[in-house]
Amino acid sequence: MPLVRIDVNQGRSPEQLREVSRSIHDAILAEYGIPERDYFHVLTEHPAGQIVAQDAGLGFERTPDVVMIQIFTQAGRSQLAKQSLFAAIAERLAAAGVAGEDVFIGYVENAAGDWSFGFGQAQYLTGELSVPAK
C-alpha cells in the first residue's frame, strides 16, 4: 500500500495530471503486484518558483515539467525491486510525455504499524488487512 505524493508545476491539464498519476500507479501495480484499489495519491500543483529540482551534480538540466514523486511504503523490498520500479515509472511517464530528466523519485519505507486506513485503527496490526507480501 504505497502512499504517493506527486508535486508538479502548474500548467498541465486535468487529463495530463490524471495520466501522470495513473502512469505511476500502473508502474507500481506491475512491479509490486499490489491490488488495483491500493491507489492513494496526493497530487499537488505549485506556482512557478516553488519547486527547486536541480541535477545533484549529475550534469543535466531539468525543465519546468519536472515531476517530483515521494513513495511511502512498507520496508522489505529489495534494492533490485526498487530500481525496477524506478525504471518502470520513468518508462510509463515517458509514454505520458515526461522526459527522463524530469522524473525525480524519493522512496521512504516504514512498518506495518505506521498505517491507519480509517477509524483511527491500525488495520495491519488489528488483522483487518493482511500485511502485504514482500
PyRosetta script that sets phi, psi and omega in degrees:
from pyrosetta import init, pose_from_sequence

init()
pose = pose_from_sequence("MPLVRIDVNQGRSPEQLREVSRSIHDAILAEYGIPERDYFHVLTEHPAGQIVAQDAGLGFERTPDVVMIQIFTQAGRSQLAKQSLFAAIAERLAAAGVAGEDVFIGYVENAAGDWSFGFGQAQYLTGELSVPAK")
pose.set_psi(1, 80.8)
pose.set_omega(1, 174.8)
pose.set_phi(2, -75.8)
pose.set_psi(2, 144.2)
pose.set_omega(2, 167.0)
pose.set_phi(3, -104.3)
pose.set_psi(3, 123.8)
pose.set_omega(3, -175.0)
pose.set_phi(4, -116.0)
pose.set_psi(4, 125.2)
pose.set_omega(4, 173.7)
pose.set_phi(5, -106.6)
pose.set_psi(5, 131.3)
pose.set_omega(5, -177.4)
pose.set_phi(6, -125.1)
pose.set_psi(6, 124.0)
pose.set_omega(6, 178.8)
pose.set_phi(7, -117.3)
pose.set_psi(7, 130.5)
pose.set_omega(7, 179.8)
pose.set_phi(8, -139.5)
pose.set_psi(8, 159.0)
pose.set_omega(8, 171.2)
pose.set_phi(9, -75.7)
pose.set_psi(9, 150.8)
pose.set_omega(9, 177.3)
pose.set_phi(10, -61.2)
pose.set_psi(10, 152.9)
pose.set_omega(10, 174.6)
pose.set_phi(11, 130.9)
pose.set_psi(11, -13.7)
pose.set_omega(11, 177.2)
pose.set_phi(12, -86.4)
pose.set_psi(12, 150.8)
pose.set_omega(12, 176.7)
pose.set_phi(13, -74.9)
pose.set_psi(13, 162.0)
pose.set_omega(13, 175.6)
pose.set_phi(14, -56.0)
pose.set_psi(14, -36.9)
pose.set_omega(14, 178.8)
pose.set_phi(15, -65.2)
pose.set_psi(15, -42.3)
pose.set_omega(15, 178.9)
pose.set_phi(16, -65.0)
pose.set_psi(16, -39.4)
pose.set_omega(16, 177.7)
pose.set_phi(17, -63.5)
pose.set_psi(17, -42.8)
pose.set_omega(17, 177.2)
pose.set_phi(18, -62.3)
pose.set_psi(18, -38.8)
pose.set_omega(18, -180.0)
pose.set_phi(19, -66.8)
pose.set_psi(19, -38.3)
pose.set_omega(19, 176.1)
pose.set_phi(20, -61.8)
pose.set_psi(20, -50.8)
pose.set_omega(20, -179.8)
pose.set_phi(21, -60.6)
pose.set_psi(21, -47.4)
pose.set_omega(21, -177.3)
pose.set_phi(22, -64.3)
pose.set_psi(22, -38.4)
pose.set_omega(22, 179.0)
pose.set_phi(23, -61.3)
pose.set_psi(23, -43.1)
pose.set_omega(23, 179.1)
pose.set_phi(24, -66.3)
pose.set_psi(24, -45.0)
pose.set_omega(24, -179.7)
pose.set_phi(25, -62.8)
pose.set_psi(25, -43.2)
pose.set_omega(25, 179.9)
pose.set_phi(26, -61.9)
pose.set_psi(26, -37.0)
pose.set_omega(26, 176.9)
pose.set_phi(27, -64.9)
pose.set_psi(27, -42.3)
pose.set_omega(27, 179.0)
pose.set_phi(28, -65.1)
pose.set_psi(28, -42.4)
pose.set_omega(28, 177.2)
pose.set_phi(29, -57.0)
pose.set_psi(29, -49.0)
pose.set_omega(29, -176.1)
pose.set_phi(30, -66.1)
pose.set_psi(30, -41.4)
pose.set_omega(30, -173.8)
pose.set_phi(31, -84.3)
pose.set_psi(31, -35.6)
pose.set_omega(31, -174.0)
pose.set_phi(32, -107.4)
pose.set_psi(32, -9.9)
pose.set_omega(32, 177.6)
pose.set_phi(33, 64.7)
pose.set_psi(33, 29.8)
pose.set_omega(33, 178.7)
pose.set_phi(34, -76.8)
pose.set_psi(34, 161.6)
pose.set_omega(34, 176.2)
pose.set_phi(35, -66.2)
pose.set_psi(35, 147.6)
pose.set_omega(35, -179.8)
pose.set_phi(36, -52.3)
pose.set_psi(36, -40.0)
pose.set_omega(36, -174.8)
pose.set_phi(37, -82.1)
pose.set_psi(37, 3.0)
pose.set_omega(37, 170.0)
pose.set_phi(38, -82.7)
pose.set_psi(38, 62.3)
pose.set_omega(38, -173.7)
pose.set_phi(39, -118.8)
pose.set_psi(39, 96.9)
pose.set_omega(39, -178.0)
pose.set_phi(40, -128.2)
pose.set_psi(40, 97.1)
pose.set_omega(40, -178.9)
pose.set_phi(41, -124.2)
pose.set_psi(41, 141.2)
pose.set_omega(41, 171.1)
pose.set_phi(42, -120.0)
pose.set_psi(42, 114.5)
pose.set_omega(42, -178.4)
pose.set_phi(43, -110.3)
pose.set_psi(43, 122.1)
pose.set_omega(43, -176.3)
pose.set_phi(44, -121.8)
pose.set_psi(44, 129.3)
pose.set_omega(44, 174.8)
pose.set_phi(45, -97.3)
pose.set_psi(45, 142.0)
pose.set_omega(45, -178.3)
pose.set_phi(46, -123.0)
pose.set_psi(46, 144.1)
pose.set_omega(46, 172.6)
pose.set_phi(47, -64.0)
pose.set_psi(47, 157.4)
pose.set_omega(47, 179.0)
pose.set_phi(48, -51.7)
pose.set_psi(48, 138.0)
pose.set_omega(48, 177.8)
pose.set_phi(49, 92.7)
pose.set_psi(49, -7.2)
pose.set_omega(49, -178.5)
pose.set_phi(50, -93.6)
pose.set_psi(50, -10.9)
pose.set_omega(50, 174.4)
pose.set_phi(51, -113.0)
pose.set_psi(51, 125.1)
pose.set_omega(51, 174.0)
pose.set_phi(52, -114.8)
pose.set_psi(52, 118.6)
pose.set_omega(52, -176.9)
pose.set_phi(53, -141.8)
pose.set_psi(53, 89.9)
pose.set_omega(53, 179.3)
pose.set_phi(54, -88.1)
pose.set_psi(54, -169.3)
pose.set_omega(54, -171.7)
pose.set_phi(55, -98.6)
pose.set_psi(55, 4.2)
pose.set_omega(55, -178.4)
pose.set_phi(56, 57.2)
pose.set_psi(56, 25.7)
pose.set_omega(56, 178.7)
pose.set_phi(57, 82.9)
pose.set_psi(57, 13.5)
pose.set_omega(57, -177.4)
pose.set_phi(58, -84.8)
pose.set_psi(58, -8.6)
pose.set_omega(58, 173.0)
pose.set_phi(59, 89.0)
pose.set_psi(59, 28.2)
pose.set_omega(59, 174.3)
pose.set_phi(60, -134.8)
pose.set_psi(60, 164.6)
pose.set_omega(60, 179.8)
pose.set_phi(61, -110.6)
pose.set_psi(61, 138.4)
pose.set_omega(61, 172.5)
pose.set_phi(62, -91.6)
pose.set_psi(62, 159.2)
pose.set_omega(62, 176.8)
pose.set_phi(63, -105.3)
pose.set_psi(63, 174.1)
pose.set_omega(63, 174.5)
pose.set_phi(64, -64.5)
pose.set_psi(64, -7.0)
pose.set_omega(64, 179.4)
pose.set_phi(65, -87.9)
pose.set_psi(65, 15.3)
pose.set_omega(65, -179.2)
pose.set_phi(66, -54.6)
pose.set_psi(66, 142.3)
pose.set_omega(66, 175.1)
pose.set_phi(67, -121.1)
pose.set_psi(67, 111.7)
pose.set_omega(67, 179.7)
pose.set_phi(68, -100.0)
pose.set_psi(68, 124.5)
pose.set_omega(68, -172.0)
pose.set_phi(69, -121.7)
pose.set_psi(69, 129.9)
pose.set_omega(69, 171.7)
pose.set_phi(70, -116.5)
pose.set_psi(70, 124.6)
pose.set_omega(70, 179.4)
pose.set_phi(71, -111.7)
pose.set_psi(71, 118.0)
pose.set_omega(71, 177.1)
pose.set_phi(72, -106.2)
pose.set_psi(72, 121.4)
pose.set_omega(72, -177.1)
pose.set_phi(73, -153.7)
pose.set_psi(73, 169.5)
pose.set_omega(73, -179.6)
pose.set_phi(74, -70.9)
pose.set_psi(74, 144.7)
pose.set_omega(74, 179.1)
pose.set_phi(75, -67.3)
pose.set_psi(75, 157.2)
pose.set_omega(75, 171.1)
pose.set_phi(76, 129.1)
pose.set_psi(76, -12.8)
pose.set_omega(76, 179.9)
pose.set_phi(77, -82.5)
pose.set_psi(77, 147.8)
pose.set_omega(77, -177.0)
pose.set_phi(78, -72.1)
pose.set_psi(78, 161.6)
pose.set_omega(78, 175.3)
pose.set_phi(79, -60.7)
pose.set_psi(79, -36.8)
pose.set_omega(79, 178.4)
pose.set_phi(80, -63.2)
pose.set_psi(80, -40.9)
pose.set_omega(80, 178.6)
pose.set_phi(81, -64.0)
pose.set_psi(81, -40.9)
pose.set_omega(81, 178.8)
pose.set_phi(82, -65.4)
pose.set_psi(82, -44.5)
pose.set_omega(82, 179.0)
pose.set_phi(83, -61.7)
pose.set_psi(83, -39.7)
pose.set_omega(83, 178.0)
pose.set_phi(84, -63.4)
pose.set_psi(84, -40.6)
pose.set_omega(84, 177.5)
pose.set_phi(85, -63.3)
pose.set_psi(85, -46.0)
pose.set_omega(85, -179.9)
pose.set_phi(86, -57.1)
pose.set_psi(86, -44.5)
pose.set_omega(86, -179.8)
pose.set_phi(87, -64.8)
pose.set_psi(87, -41.3)
pose.set_omega(87, -179.9)
pose.set_phi(88, -65.6)
pose.set_psi(88, -39.4)
pose.set_omega(88, 177.3)
pose.set_phi(89, -63.1)
pose.set_psi(89, -47.5)
pose.set_omega(89, 179.9)
pose.set_phi(90, -60.9)
pose.set_psi(90, -40.8)
pose.set_omega(90, -180.0)
pose.set_phi(91, -64.1)
pose.set_psi(91, -45.6)
pose.set_omega(91, -179.0)
pose.set_phi(92, -70.4)
pose.set_psi(92, -35.7)
pose.set_omega(92, 176.3)
pose.set_phi(93, -69.1)
pose.set_psi(93, -33.7)
pose.set_omega(93, 176.0)
pose.set_phi(94, -60.0)
pose.set_psi(94, -41.5)
pose.set_omega(94, 177.8)
pose.set_phi(95, -65.0)
pose.set_psi(95, -22.9)
pose.set_omega(95, 178.1)
pose.set_phi(96, -92.6)
pose.set_psi(96, 4.5)
pose.set_omega(96, 176.0)
pose.set_phi(97, 95.1)
pose.set_psi(97, 12.6)
pose.set_omega(97, 179.5)
pose.set_phi(98, -100.8)
pose.set_psi(98, 121.6)
pose.set_omega(98, -179.3)
pose.set_phi(99, -67.9)
pose.set_psi(99, 149.2)
pose.set_omega(99, -178.2)
pose.set_phi(100, -55.8)
pose.set_psi(100, -37.4)
pose.set_omega(100, -179.7)
pose.set_phi(101, -70.8)
pose.set_psi(101, -12.2)
pose.set_omega(101, 179.7)
pose.set_phi(102, -98.5)
pose.set_psi(102, 9.8)
pose.set_omega(102, 178.5)
pose.set_phi(103, -105.6)
pose.set_psi(103, 114.2)
pose.set_omega(103, 178.9)
pose.set_phi(104, -120.6)
pose.set_psi(104, 126.2)
pose.set_omega(104, -177.0)
pose.set_phi(105, -126.1)
pose.set_psi(105, 129.5)
pose.set_omega(105, 169.6)
pose.set_phi(106, -114.5)
pose.set_psi(106, 132.8)
pose.set_omega(106, -173.3)
pose.set_phi(107, -118.2)
pose.set_psi(107, 122.3)
pose.set_omega(107, -176.1)
pose.set_phi(108, -123.6)
pose.set_psi(108, 129.0)
pose.set_omega(108, -179.1)
pose.set_phi(109, -108.3)
pose.set_psi(109, 151.8)
pose.set_omega(109, 175.8)
pose.set_phi(110, -147.7)
pose.set_psi(110, -164.9)
pose.set_omega(110, -175.6)
pose.set_phi(111, -116.1)
pose.set_psi(111, 168.6)
pose.set_omega(111, -177.9)
pose.set_phi(112, -56.7)
pose.set_psi(112, -35.0)
pose.set_omega(112, -178.2)
pose.set_phi(113, -75.9)
pose.set_psi(113, -0.3)
pose.set_omega(113, -178.7)
pose.set_phi(114, -93.3)
pose.set_psi(114, 9.6)
pose.set_omega(114, -175.7)
pose.set_phi(115, -123.5)
pose.set_psi(115, 139.6)
pose.set_omega(115, 168.0)
pose.set_phi(116, -133.9)
pose.set_psi(116, 126.7)
pose.set_omega(116, -178.0)
pose.set_phi(117, -98.3)
pose.set_psi(117, 3.6)
pose.set_omega(117, 178.1)
pose.set_phi(118, 148.8)
pose.set_psi(118, 159.0)
pose.set_omega(118, 175.1)
pose.set_phi(119, 63.9)
pose.set_psi(119, 16.8)
pose.set_omega(119, 178.9)
pose.set_phi(120, 68.5)
pose.set_psi(120, 20.7)
pose.set_omega(120, -179.2)
pose.set_phi(121, -104.8)
pose.set_psi(121, 146.9)
pose.set_omega(121, 173.0)
pose.set_phi(122, -95.5)
pose.set_psi(122, 83.3)
pose.set_omega(122, -169.2)
pose.set_phi(123, -59.3)
pose.set_psi(123, -29.5)
pose.set_omega(123, 176.0)
pose.set_phi(124, -68.7)
pose.set_psi(124, -33.0)
pose.set_omega(124, -179.5)
pose.set_phi(125, -82.3)
pose.set_psi(125, -33.8)
pose.set_omega(125, -179.8)
pose.set_phi(126, -77.7)
pose.set_psi(126, -15.0)
pose.set_omega(126, -178.7)
pose.set_phi(127, 91.1)
pose.set_psi(127, 0.6)
pose.set_omega(127, 177.5)
pose.set_phi(128, -65.0)
pose.set_psi(128, -30.3)
pose.set_omega(128, 173.7)
pose.set_phi(129, -124.0)
pose.set_psi(129, 143.5)
pose.set_omega(129, 176.5)
pose.set_phi(130, -83.4)
pose.set_psi(130, 143.9)
pose.set_omega(130, 178.9)
pose.set_phi(131, -67.3)
pose.set_psi(131, 130.0)
pose.set_omega(131, -178.3)
pose.set_phi(132, -59.5)
pose.set_psi(132, 142.9)
pose.set_omega(132, 176.0)
pose.set_phi(133, -68.5)
pose.set_psi(133, 146.9)
pose.set_omega(133, 179.9)
pose.set_phi(134, -85.2)
pose.dump_pdb("model.pdb")
